[in-house]
Amino acid sequence: MTTADQIIDAALTAFYQNGFHASGVDQLSAAAGVTKRTLYRHFQSKEGLIEAVLQWRDQQFMQEMQAAVEAESPARRPLAYLEFLQRWGQRSQFNGCLFINAAAEYARASDGPHGQAKAHKARVQAYLLQLCRQAGLANASVLAAQLFVLGEGLIVASQVSGADVGQAEAVCAAWRCLSGDNHG
């Protein structure tokens, strides 16, 4: 692991656990086991580090999600997406979605992290559209938008209320109703 990767990894953990604004450069460099000078040699600013962390998390999340979803048959992949989110929300270190958190902390659309959050969510939506098309669903674009909103709701509900099997089952049941999948 390179020094830059080490810094990104430590910063990802700090930002995810404590938030972007609450994680200071002293804390970030200490967590990475480097000096502030070394941190700034690899990232010109805290904002540059935040950008790198969000880029890394986008790649990491998309790979993990795709691996889980694509292990299922094409017809089952939209539901597998929701099941993936349910399992993610049950992890002991779950603190919600880093991109939802970034959009909340950087609320202005002109803020860099907000823009990265928007781009990440657009990637997820495009992937869900692909899944709905591969599943042969009529009105794939409408269903993909609905699937996205169900998933985002499940993420936030898991963050706010904790992993609740009843909530996850309700979201999956809503998807089955919307998609016409009565087989599960």
Secondary structure, 3 states (H helix, E strand, C coil): CCHHHHHHHHHHHHHHHHCCCCCCHHHHHHHHCCCHHHHHHHCCCHHHHHHHHHHHHHHHHHHHHHHHHCCCCHHHHHHHHHHHHHHHHCCCCCCCCHHHHHHHHCCCCCCHHHHHHHHHHHHHHHHHHHHHHHCCCCCHHHHHHHHHHHHHHHHHHHHHHCCCHHHHHHHHHHHHHHHCCCCC
